[in-house]
Amino acid sequence: MKLAVKDTAFRYMMKQDPKYTADTYKALTGKWVNPELIKPFNLEDRFEKSLRYNDVAFLLDGWNLLVLIEHQSTLNPNMCFRMLEYYLHLVDLYIRENHLKKFGTQEMVLPKAEFYVVYNGKSPLQNEVLQLDLGSIIAQAKVLDIHFDKLKDKSKDNALAGYARFVKHSKSMSVKDAIQKTREEGYLPEFFQEGKLINMFAEIFSYDNELKYEGKLEAEREKEYKYVSKLLKKGYDSETIKDLTEITDERLEEIKEEVKVNN
């Protein structure tokens, strides 16, 4: 499974039981829906290889409503555009699967759209509604802060609260311990009893940490390059530069070559 297209913990949970999706929809809208009426309708379920993968999409209300939910860890003002793009791709699939005729003489009956974003990033949530105004087309997405402390419903039978609780624990302890702690508190006992979750979630969260670490290393290397290149241009010899920076011989030679190329 490639890291670029791997399931997030949120997406994985939504796939395991329609009750988890129903709980999330209730948290977003205040409306309870029968999990048996939820029909998953995701791009990746229909295309093994695709450049576009939505997080969660399902048909509801006799298939007359297409609900899209995107999970975000960073604030993105362009989510409405992305969700509108997902909707158009999914509706095209809906047309084909239901043998509707785009160029026929009868009007097609297509599912209406509802867009939602669940957010658990570090920056404070600024807008509870995102909007894209294209004149004849206006798309809106309701945004819900799902940090555990922000949720109104923290009950043990609320799947979204269980997910939020797990994420909160995972920030201060290992994935294994976070799963164990969440289970001990009574959240998502059936979901977290799966042994494979530990390895899978560990891969997801460790990959995120790895990206942050690689980003930090890259920033440090860039800072080092700028400083050492300045010293080289001022005529400092290699021994003096190594004394000032503790740079390795190999890295110093790399920077020397880069400076020659850039000059």
N, C-alpha and C positions, 0 to 999 in steps of 0.2 A: 504494500500500500504506500503510494507516494505521499510524502509529507505535504505537497502542494495541494492535494485533493483529499486529504484525510478528513474524516468526520470530526467535528468538535464534540466535546462532551455534551453540549446542549443538543446538537443535532442527533447524536446517537441516542440520547434519552428519549427524544420525541419519537424516534422510530420504533422504540421497543413496545410501547403500549399507547393506544389512542387516549387512554385516561390522562396520561401526562400532557398530551396536546390539549385535551378538554380543560384541564386545570389551568394551563397557560392562557387559553382563550378566555376563560372566566376572569382571570386576573387582568387581562387587557380590556375586556368589555363589560364585565359585571354580569354576563349572560352564561348560564350553564347550558351545555349542549350534551346530548347523549353521545358518548364515545362511539357507539355503534353506527352513528350517522356521519362519522368522519371518514373521508376517503383520501388517503395520502395521494398527492399529485405533484411529485417533484421531478425536476429535469433529469437528475442523475439516475432516477429509477427507470428512465426510458432511454437514456443514452449512456453507454459505457464510457465513451470518450466525448467530452464537450468542453468548450472554452468557458461555459457559464454554468455555475451550480448555485442554485438558491439554497437557503438554509432549510426552511420549513414551508411547505405549501400543501393545502388540502381543500377538497371540495366539501361543501356543507349545504344544509337546507335543501335537500333534494337535488343536489348538484347545481343549484342556482347561484351559489356564492363561492368564489375562489379566494381563500384567505392566504396571505403571504406574511410570514414572520421572519425577520432577519435579526440575528444576534450580532451585536457590535460591542467591541471593547475600546473603540476610539470614536470620537464624535465625527460624523460624516454628513455634511449638509446636502450631499448629492444622493442620499439614499432613495429619495422618491424617484429619481431618474432610473436608478438601478432596479428598483422594484417594478417600475413601469415596464422596463425592458424584460424582466423575468415574466411579468404578466403576459406580455404580447407573445413571448415564446411558448408559454404554457397554454394560452388560448389557441394558438395555432395547432398545438398538439390536440387540444380538446376538439377542435373542428374536425381534424382528421380521424380521431378515434370514434367520433360520433357521426361520421359520414355526412357532415353538413356541407353545403355547397356555397362557396363564396360568391360564385357568379350565377347562382340560381335566381329564379324569379321570386322566391319566398324569402322573407326576412329571417336571418339566423337569430336564434335565441341563445345568447352567450351568458356565462356566469358573470355576475357583478364582482367587483374587486374590493377587498379590504386589505390595507397595508398596515403592518405594525412593526415596530423595532423594539427589541428588549436590549437594554444597555447596562453594562457593568464595568465601565472604564474608570480611570482615575480622575479625569477632569469632571468638574461639576456639570450636571445636565442643564443646558441653557434653555432648550425649547421642548415642550411636551408634544408639539405638533410640527412636523416638517411639511413644507408645501412646495410643489412645483407647478408654476403657472405658465402654460404654453398657449395661452389665449383660448382656443376652443377646447383644450384639454387641461384640466386641473387635477393634480394627484396629491393626495395627502396621506401622511403616515403618522399614526399616533406612536409616541415614544414612551416606554415605561422603564423607569430606573429599577433594576432588579437586584441592587445591593440588598442584602438580607435586612439591614436596618431600615431600609426605605419601603419594604413591602408592607402593605396593609394586612394581608392575610399570611400569618406565619404559622398556621396550623400544621400539624404533623402529617395530615392527609393531603396537603397541597404540594404537588410535585415541583412546582416552580420554587416554592420556599425551600424544599429539600435541595434543589440544585443550587440555589443562592447560598444556602448554609454550607454546602460542600465547597463552593468556590471561596467563601470567606475562610474556611479552615485551611484550604490548600495554599493560602498566601503565607501561612505561618508554620506549616508543617509539611511533611512528605505526603505524597498522594495516598499512599497506603494508610497512613495515620489519619488523613482527612476523611477517607472513606470509612474507616473504623469509627471515628469520632461522630460522623454524621449518622451512621447506623445506630450507635449507642444512644444518640439523642432521639431516635425514633423516626427519622426522616428516610423515606424511600427504602425501607428494609428489604423489599423484594428486588428492587433494581440493584442495590449495592451488594447483594449476596452473590452476584456473578463474579467468579474468580478472575475472569479475563479482564474485568474492568480495571484492575490495578495496573496491569501492564499497559493496557491501551491508554488509560488516562495519564499514566506516567510518561508515555511517549508524547502525548499532546502537550502536557504542561512543561516537560523538560525541553521540548522543541522550542516553545515560546521563550523559555529562559535562555536557551542556546542562542536564539536570534538576538536577544538583548545583549548577551555576552559578546557575540561576534560584532555587534554594532559598537559596543564600548571599545573593543580592541581596535576596530577600524578607526575610530575617532582618535585613539591614543597614537596610532601609527601616523595619522595625518598630522597631528600636533608635533610629533617627533620629527617628521620630514621637514616641516616648515622651519623648526628651530635649527636643526642640523644644517639644512641648506643655507640658511642665513650665515651660520658660522663659516661654512665652506666659502661662501662668496666674500666674506670679510678676510679670508686668508688664513684662518686657523688651521693648524696641522692636525693630523689624525689623532696623535696621542693626546693633545690638549682637548680635542672634542670628546674623546672617550673618557677623559677625566671629568669633564663637565656634565656628561650625559649618561655615562655607564652603558653606552650603546655597544652592541657586539660588533666584531670586525666584519662579519658577514652583512649585517644590516647597514653598516657604514658604507661598505662598498656598493651596496644596492642603491643607496641614496646618491652616492657620487655619480653612478651611471645615470640615474634619473635626472640629476641636475644637468649633466652633459647633454642629455637628449632634449630637455626642456629649454636649454640655452641655445 
